[in-house]
């Protein structure tokens, strides 16, 4: 390779090889077979903690069996899809495990999706059944007439209280179902699809990433090795299970190792350290926003003698990393770069601000044209690799031996693949992420490329938000883009709009529309109204100048509004607001 691996990198790679050999030695392992293995070997060991409830591996396995039997009797066949729109709960894990035992596919719907995006996600899932909990039921009811299934193919899960609906109740119908191991569990194949996980990608509405049994368990091994997980450890999982980090890294690691997870319905900064102490959690997962939120909290009595020592995640800035590690005594933090679709880099050497080193064959950072932002090619029509100090886009090689399964849509997959990158005939996946190469092969994350930015741990597709905003009566055109916000990770959303009638802008109705139509993380923080929007020679809307001007009142004479998350309403953005943001007194 031309450079030395660090001792931590050598140790990490050795452990990965050891664990992956176990995965390859026994063919056709799956989520279901691993749960049955742990239930057989450690029946009375705690597997799952949730609130005041606890479940052993034996009880988890039995609940998975209940749903395997239920859906088998319902007519679910190998390869059939069940869409799941639920908050974190034990039932989420029981359902996905049970569906896997009969070779079904679970399509994991982002619980923040609303209206157009939700309809799209459910339709491209092509489900035979839809499962929804009481928290998400109101949003499903809003789009009921657009759903691809009948009422008797929709199940409401868990305790629903007094909510009215015309669907079936899963708890009532499955109470008397057998909890014996089904004969079908061992029929799973390594390369069979187990999950569809939705990502915004770089453009358009959400795409369904396909995940195989093999890849799920391989990501679980990643969790085991990066967290240095032992069987008696507990991983605290406050992240949503519809995300790859919470489900694949967290639950996948526990399933592979036979460890425990402590699951929370939703992340809570105020309850975080209390949970860590109560569950005796030695490990956890994070996205960059979580450590920052916790640093902004007052001192907690539960931090004293906290057992938390190891974390893995992504999006952690250098200054936040150093302050978090020091203040909360968490010495082992592993930052990585990767997507649900394919792998990337991992920083196991503990260097703050870096996502790893460029030491893996088949992962390259290639140069972009400064003006067009397209990939630069040399005289042989191959990509040009970045040198230390340069930024570029990350490409990851796809080979017959790789576990890349792409998207459910073949067309969407093909759009993300690039050929002839290093040599003629090779194939690479375009991650759409801009990273910087430093000395000694260190790599840091810069930003999303093109039409996507990252906010609150979510990828926001500008074209998706634009299409939804354009459906609001009275808007003629709009441009959505990400802008840097002081004292925050990622970029917040901003939209510049033109009106059909420039004298009429109903701020109240537009605020209500944004609140009802978009996930909270996708609602633009700033709205700028303009008489017109600049276009290119081919009549494409230009964003460059808008991005440069941002929301600085000193540069902009157009009316500006800011989203108030407390009132869910747009308010006039003032110079005082701008100063408060710069000083860190106005946060998001």
N, C-alpha and C positions, 0 to 999 in steps of 0.2 A: 504493500500500500504506500510505502514511502514515508511512513510516520509511525510512531509508537502508540499503542493503546495505553491508556492509563490503567493502573491496577484495578480501579473500580470497573472499568469497561471490560477488562479481561475476566474478572470475577462474575460480572453480570452475564456476559456471553456464555461462559462455561455453564452457568446455572440454567440458562435458557436452553442450551443444547441438551442438558440432562433431562429437563422436564419435557421437551418436545420429543425426545426419543421415547419417553413413556407414552406419549400421545400416538406416535407412529407404530409402536410395537403392538398395540392392540387396535386392530382396524375397526372403523365405524363406531367410534365412541361419540356420544351425543350428550346434550344437556340431561336428557332422561336417564341414560345409562349411568352418568356420574351421580345423579341424585340417588338412584337405586344402590349404587356402590357405597356411598356414604351412609345410607340408611342401613345397609347390611353390616358394615364394619363399625359404625359409630351410632347405633340406633338411639341412644339416650343422650348423646351430646347435643348441646344447644346449637342450632343452625341459624335461627332467625329471631331477632328481637324487634318489637314494634310497640311503642308506647309501653304499657304494662304487660303486654302479652309476650310469651316466649314459645318457640316451637323447636322440637328436637328434629334431627334428620329423619327419624322414623315418622313423625307427624307431618313433616313437610312432604315426604314421599307419599303418604296416604292421601293427603289433600290433592296432590298432583294426580294420583290414580283416580280419585273421584271424578275429576274433570275429564280425564282421558276416557273413562267409561261413559260419562254423560255425552260427550261429543261424538264418541264412536257410535253410540246408540242413536244419536240424532242424525247420523248419516255422513259425518265428516270422513272424507277419503284422503289418502296420501296426496299431498300437494295442495289441498284446499286451504284457503286463507280465512282467518278470523281477525277482524280489525278490533283493536283494543284501545279505548280512549278512557283512561283512568288515572287518577292520582296514585302516588306510591301507596302500596298496601300489601299485606301478605298475599291477598287473593291474586294480585298481579303476578307474583312469582308462581303461585299454585297453578294458575291458568296457563301461563306460558310453558311451564314444565309439563303439564298434562297434555296440552296440544302437541308438544314435541314428541311425547311418548306414542302418539298415533300418527306421527309423520305429517302433522299439519304445520302451517306457517302462521306465525303471529305478526300482524302488521301493527306497529306501535305508533299510534297517532299522538302527535304533539298536543298536549292539553291546552296550549295557548292558541291553537288555530281557531279561526272564526270564519263563518260564512263562506266566501268564495274559496279561500285556502283550505278550509275544512272539507268542503264538498269535493274539491280536487283530490285531496289526500285519500278520502274514502273511496272515490270512484276509481282511482288508479290502483287501489289495493285489490280491487275485484273480490270483495269478501263474500263468503257464503253466509256469515253471521257477523253482527256487530255487538261488542260488549261495551257498556258504558256505566260509570258510577254516578252517584247522585250529584257530585260536584260538576260533572261535565254534561249531565243530562239536559240542562236548559239550553246549552249551545247546540246540542244535537237536535233538539226540538225546533230550533230556529230554522234549520235547513231540512226538516223532515221530508218535504215533498221532493227534494233533490237527491235523496239517498238511493243507493243501488240495491236495496233489499226491502222486503216486506216487513210489516210490524211484528209478525210472529218469528222473524229472523233477527230481532233485536232483543238482547237481554240486558236488564238493569242489574248491576252487581252490588252486593253488600246490603247494608241496612239503608233503606231509602226514606224512612220516616213517613211523612204524609204527602210526598210529592205525587202529583197526578200524572199518569202516562197511560198509553195503550199498548205497552210492550210486555214482554214476559219477565218474570223475576227469577233469576238464576238460583238464588239461595233456596227458595221454596222448592224448585223443581229438582234440585240436586241433593237434597238432604239425605235421602234414603239410598243413594247410589253406592255401589260396592267400592271399597278402597283397596282392593287387592291389586298387586302388580299385574298389569296387562301383559299378554304374551307378545304384544307388538313392539315393546320398547327396543328390543335388540334388532328390529328390522330397519332401524335408521341407518343411513349411509353418511359417511363423513362429509361428502360434497353436497348433500341435500340442503336446501334452504330451510333455515329455522326461523329467521326474522326478516321483516322489512322494516328498516329504520329510516325515517325521513330526514332529509337535509335540504337546505335551500340551494346548495351548490353555488355556482357563480351567477346564474341568471335564471329567471322564470320562477314558476311555482314549485313547491316542494317536489323533490325526486325521491323515489323509493330505492334505497340502497339494499341490496340483498346480502344476507349474511348466512354462511353455511355453518353446520355443526363444527367442522374443523376450525373455521376461523373464530367462532365464538370461544372455543376452548383454548385456542392459541392466544387470544386476547386475555383470557383468564390467566394463562401462564405468565403473560406480561405483568398482570397485576400481582401475582405471587412473587415474581422475581424482583420487581421494582420496590415492592413493599416489604421484601424479605419476610414474607408471611409464614407463620408457624400455625400448626393446627389449633393451638389454644388462643390465638389472637382473634380480636373482633375488629372488623372494619366498619366505621361509621359512614353511612351513605345518606347524605342529605340532598343528593342530586336526583333529578327525575329519572325514572327507569326507562322512559322512552328515548333517553340519550345513551349513546354507546358507552360513555364513561361510567355512569351509574350501574347499568345492567351488565355490560360485557366485562369491564375491568373489576367492578365491585363484586357482583353476584357470581360472575365467572370465576374469579379467584377463589371465592369461598367454596364453590362447587368443585373446583379442581383439587383444592387442598383439604377440604373438610373443615375449614375454619367457620367463623360466624360473621354475620353482618347485623348491624343495628340500623334499621331503616327508619327514616323520618318521612312523614307525608309531604312536607315542604320544608325547605331551608328556613331556619329562624336564627338570626344573629343573637337574639336575646336568650334563646334556649340552648345555644350551641354547646357551651362549656358545661352546662348542667347535664346535657345528654352524654357528652364525652365521659364525664365522671361516673354518671349512673350506670352506663353500659360498660365501663372499664375498657373503652375503645383505645387501642394502641395505634391504630392506623385510620386514615381517612382519605377521601378523594376531594379534589377541589377544582374549581375554575377560578380564574384570576380575581373575579369580583368578591369571592367569599373571604379570602384573607384580608382584603381591603376593608370590607364591611366590619370584620371583627376587630381590626385595628382602630376603627373609628368608634367602637363601643367603649363605654367606661369600664373600669376594672371590674372583674367578676370574682366573687368568692370561690367559684368552682375552678378557676384557673390554677389555684394553689394545689400542688401535688397532682396535677392533671397527668393521666397516663399516656396522652398522645405524644408519639415520638416520630411517626413516619407518615409521609403524605406523597401522593402522586397526582398529577393533574397537568393543566395547561393554562397559559395566559397570565403567568405570574411575573410582574415587573421586578427589576433588580432591587429597587429601593423597598418595595413592599416585602419581597422575599427576605431581605436582611432584617428588617424591623420585626416581621412576624416570627422568624426563627429565633431571634434574640429575646423578644418580649415573652413569647409563649413556650420557650425552651423546646422547640421542635428541630432537632439536629439533622434529620434525614428527610430532605425534600427532593423529589424527582420530578423535573419538568420535562415534558415531551412535546413533540410536534407530530401530529398525524391527523387523519380524517377517518370517518366511519368507513370510507371506501377502501383505504389502503394505508400502509404504515409510513414512517418517516424517520425522525431523529428522536433520541432519548438522552437526557443529561443525567447520568448516574454518578457523575463526579462531583456534583454539588456546587457548580459554579453559578452564582446568581445572575439572572438575566439572560442565560443561554438555554436553548432547547436541546442542546447536544452537540456532537461533533460530526463532521462530514466524513465518517469512517465506514459507512456501509456501501458496498457495491450495489449499483443499480439505483441509487438515489443521488440526483444531481441538481445543482442550482445553476440555471442558465441565464444568460444576459438578455435583457429586454431593450428594445429601441426606446430612447428617452421621449420621443415625440409621439409615436404611434402606440407605444406600449406592447407592440407585437414582439414575438421571439426572434432574436437576431440569428442569422445563419452565416456560416463561412462559405468559402468558394466551393466546398464539396456539398453544400446544402445541409450540413449538419449544424446542430446547436453549438453555441460558444459557451464554454464553462466559465463561471465567475471566478475571479481571483480574490484573495483577501482584500477586504475594504469595499468590495462591490456588492450590490444587491441584485437579486434576480428571482425568477419564479422556480418553484420546486417541481421537478418531474420524477416520477417513480416508475421503474421498469416493470412491465407486465410480461411474465413468461408462462409457458405451460405448467411449470412447477409451482408458480405462485398461487396464493389463495385469494386472488382478486376475482370477485364475482360480479362486480359492476352494479348497474342499476337494473331494476325490473324491466325498464324500457330499454330495448336493444339500441334504439336510436339515440337515447340520452347517453348511453355508455359510449357509443361510437364518437359522439361529439367531444368527449373528454379525452380521447386517445390521440396520441401524436406518434408518427412513425419517423424513422431515419434520424433519431436524436443524436446518437453517438456514432452509429454505423448503419449502413443500409439494411433495411428490413427489421430493425428493432422496433419495439412498441413501448410507449411510456404513457402513464396517466398524468394528466395536467391537474395538479392540486388546486391551482388558482390562488396560491399563497405566495407572497413576496417575503423572502428571507435575506439576511445579510451574512456573508461569509467573513469571518475574522481570522486573525493569525492562529496558527496551530489548529486549523480546521474547525474552530468553534463557530457555531451558527446561532443567530438570534432572529426572532420573529419581527417582521416589520409591519405588514398589513395584508388584508385581503386585496386581491387585484380585481380590476374590472368593475362589475356591477354588484358587488357584495361587500358589506362591512360587518364588523363584529361588535355587538353591544349586549351587555348583561349576559355574556356567555353564549349568545345565540348568533348565528349567521343570519343577517337580514338581506334579503334579495331586493335591490332597488326596483327592479322591473316588476316584481310582484306587488310591492307597495304602490308603485305608480299606477298599475292597472286597477287597483282597488280605489285609489283616490280619484281617478278619472271617472269612476262610476257615480261620483257625487254630482248631483244636478248643479249646474252653474259654473263648473270648472272647464276651461277650454283646453289647457295643457298644463303639464307639471313635470318637474325633474326632482328626483330624490337622490340624495348623496349623503355620505358620512362626513362628520366634522369632529375634529378633536375637541374634547371638553376637559378643562383643567381638573386635576385631581381625580380623574376617572380613567379606567382602562377601556381600551377599544375606542370606537367612534360612535357618537350619537347621531340619530337621523335628523336630516333637515330637508324640507321640501320647498321649492320655489314654484308658485302657481300663477297662472293667468286666468282671469275670469271672463266669462262670456259678456257679462255686464260689469265693467270695472268699478261701478259705483255701488254695487250690491255685493256684500260679503257677509253672510249670516254666520258669525263666529260661533254662536251657540249651537246651531244645527250642525255645523262642520265638526265642532268638538264632539257632539253626541255621535256623529257618524264615525269618527276616528275611534272613539272608545268602544263602539259596538262592532266595528268591522275588522279591527286589527289586533293581533296579540299585543300585549302591553310593551314588550321589548321592541316592537316594530313601529309603534306610534312615533311620528317625528317629534323631536323635542322643540324644533324651531320651524315656524311657517313664515315664509316670505312671499308677499304678494307683489307681482310685477305687471307692467303693462304688456310686456312681451318677453320671450325667451330667445336667446341667441341660438342660431342653428349653423351647421356646417354646410359646405357646398352641396352635400347630398341630403340636406334637410334633416339631419340628425341633430337632436338637441345637445348643446355643448354644456359641459359641467365644469370645465377647468376654471374659468373665472369665478363662477359661483362658489366653488370650493375654496378658492384663494380668499375671497371676501368673507366667507363664513357668515358669522352673525355679529360682526363688529359694527356697532352703531356709528362709529367714526368713519366707516367706509361706505355705509349703506344709507340711502335716503328712503328706500322703499319701506312700507309698513312691515313691522316684524312682530311675531307673536311667539310666546314660549308656553310649553305644555306644563300645566300645574298638575302633578300626579295626585295631589291631595284632593283637589276638587274635580279632577278629570275634565279640565276646561282650559282653553287657550286664553292667555292674557297678553296684554301689550308688553313687549320686551323693552325695557328702559336702560338708560346708561347706568343707573344704579344697579340694576340686575347684572349687567355686564361686569361691573366692578366687583360685585359680590361673588360672581363666579370665579373671577381671576384671583380673588383673595381666598377662595375655598370656603366661603360662607354660604354659598348656594350650591348644593350638591344634588346628584341624581342617583 
